[in-house]
Amino acid sequence: MAIRTSSAEWKGTLKEGAGTMKLGSGAYEGAYTFASRFENERGTNPEELIAAAHAGCFSMFLASLLTGAGYVPERIATTAKVHLGAGPTITLIELITQAEVPNLTEADLQKHADEAKKNCPVSKALAGPEIRLQVQLVR
């Protein structure tokens, strides 16, 4: 199986320091600081990268499940919202998905989306916090 690598470097104290995070593929490198993580300042943060990973994983897994069930997804768009609370602790992840899939019913979409939420590899890795899902069929 594949091994994926990313790296991060932090320099300085927690509040005055700064760091960079880099994907092993080279597709992304970005700065992060205390302020970008806890105060909504410019820059990225680990939770934003977790959200991107979860949205991508969930969308692909849902497409796989739908394809396996005989549907041909045209588009699956997912936004993941990672909530960072006191501690700091990730307290909630919300997946908000729109799916354009011909001949699919809302009930079948919900069934497959629930399975994807439970079984996509990133969901499994993040099984600690509650993961909420909203899914919508778009015609």
C-alpha positions as CSV (number, residue, x, y, z in Angstrom):
1,M,0.0,0.0,0.0
2,A,1.0,3.6,-0.5
3,I,2.8,5.7,2.2
4,R,2.1,9.4,2.0
5,T,4.4,11.9,3.7
6,S,4.0,15.5,4.8
7,S,6.2,17.6,7.0
8,A,6.1,20.6,9.3
9,E,8.7,22.8,10.9
10,W,8.1,25.2,13.7
11,K,10.5,27.9,14.9
12,G,10.2,29.9,18.1
13,T,7.8,30.0,20.9
14,L,4.1,29.1,20.7
15,K,2.7,32.6,20.3
16,E,5.6,34.4,18.7
17,G,6.9,31.6,16.5
18,A,6.0,30.5,13.0
19,G,6.1,27.4,10.9
20,T,5.6,25.9,7.5
21,M,3.7,22.7,6.5
22,K,4.6,21.0,3.3
23,L,3.0,18.1,1.4
24,G,5.4,15.4,0.3
25,S,4.2,15.6,-3.3
26,G,5.2,19.3,-3.4
27,A,1.7,20.3,-4.3
28,Y,1.3,22.6,-1.3
29,E,3.5,24.4,1.1
30,G,2.2,27.1,3.5
31,A,3.0,29.1,6.5
32,Y,1.2,28.8,9.8
33,T,1.3,30.7,13.1
34,F,-0.5,30.8,16.4
35,A,-2.7,33.5,15.0
36,S,-3.6,31.6,11.8
37,R,-4.6,28.6,14.0
38,F,-6.4,30.2,16.9
39,E,-7.2,33.7,15.8
40,N,-8.3,33.4,12.1
41,E,-5.3,35.4,10.8
42,R,-3.8,34.8,7.3
43,G,-2.0,31.5,6.8
44,T,-3.0,27.9,7.2
45,N,-3.3,25.5,10.1
46,P,-3.4,21.7,10.7
47,E,-7.2,21.6,11.0
48,E,-7.6,23.2,7.6
49,L,-5.4,20.5,6.1
50,I,-7.4,17.8,8.0
51,A,-10.6,19.3,6.5
52,A,-9.2,19.2,3.0
53,A,-8.1,15.6,3.4
54,H,-11.4,14.5,4.9
55,A,-13.4,16.3,2.1
56,G,-11.3,14.7,-0.6
57,C,-11.4,11.2,0.9
58,F,-15.1,11.3,1.6
59,S,-16.0,12.5,-1.9
60,M,-13.8,9.8,-3.5
61,F,-15.2,7.1,-1.3
62,L,-18.8,8.1,-1.9
63,A,-18.1,8.0,-5.7
64,S,-16.7,4.5,-5.3
65,L,-19.7,3.3,-3.4
66,L,-22.1,4.8,-5.8
67,T,-20.3,3.4,-8.8
68,G,-20.2,0.0,-7.2
69,A,-24.0,0.3,-6.8
70,G,-24.4,1.0,-10.5
71,Y,-24.7,4.8,-10.5
72,V,-22.6,7.2,-12.5
73,P,-21.8,10.2,-10.3
74,E,-21.4,13.4,-12.3
75,R,-20.2,15.5,-9.4
76,I,-19.6,15.1,-5.6
77,A,-18.6,18.3,-3.8
78,T,-17.8,18.2,-0.1
79,T,-16.9,20.9,2.3
80,A,-15.5,19.8,5.7
81,K,-15.7,22.0,8.7
82,V,-13.3,21.1,11.5
83,H,-14.2,22.7,14.8
84,L,-11.3,23.4,17.2
85,G,-12.4,23.9,20.8
86,A,-10.7,24.4,24.1
87,G,-7.8,22.2,25.0
88,P,-7.2,22.6,22.1
89,T,-9.3,19.6,20.8
90,I,-11.1,18.9,17.6
91,T,-14.6,18.6,18.9
92,L,-16.7,18.2,15.7
93,I,-16.2,17.6,12.0
94,E,-19.1,18.5,9.6
95,L,-19.2,17.1,6.1
96,I,-21.5,19.1,3.8
97,T,-21.9,17.3,0.5
98,Q,-23.8,17.9,-2.8
99,A,-24.0,15.0,-5.2
100,E,-25.2,15.1,-8.8
101,V,-26.0,11.5,-9.6
102,P,-28.6,10.6,-12.3
103,N,-31.4,8.2,-11.2
104,L,-30.4,8.3,-7.5
105,T,-33.0,8.7,-4.8
106,E,-32.4,10.8,-1.6
107,A,-32.7,7.6,0.4
108,D,-30.1,5.8,-1.6
109,L,-27.8,8.8,-1.4
110,Q,-28.1,9.0,2.3
111,K,-27.4,5.3,2.7
112,H,-24.2,5.4,0.7
113,A,-23.2,8.7,2.2
114,D,-23.5,7.3,5.7
115,E,-21.4,4.3,4.7
116,A,-18.8,6.6,3.2
117,K,-18.7,8.7,6.4
118,K,-18.1,5.6,8.5
119,N,-15.6,3.9,6.2
120,C,-13.5,6.3,4.3
121,P,-9.9,6.0,5.5
122,V,-9.8,9.6,6.8
123,S,-13.0,9.1,8.7
124,K,-11.6,6.0,10.3
125,A,-8.4,7.8,11.3
126,L,-10.4,10.6,12.8
127,A,-12.9,8.4,14.6
128,G,-12.4,10.3,17.9
129,P,-14.5,13.4,17.2
130,E,-18.2,13.3,16.2
131,I,-18.5,13.6,12.4
132,R,-21.7,15.1,11.2
133,L,-22.9,14.7,7.6
134,Q,-25.3,16.8,5.4
135,V,-25.8,15.4,1.9
136,Q,-27.9,16.9,-0.9
137,L,-28.9,15.4,-4.3
138,V,-28.6,18.1,-7.0
139,R,-30.4,17.7,-10.2
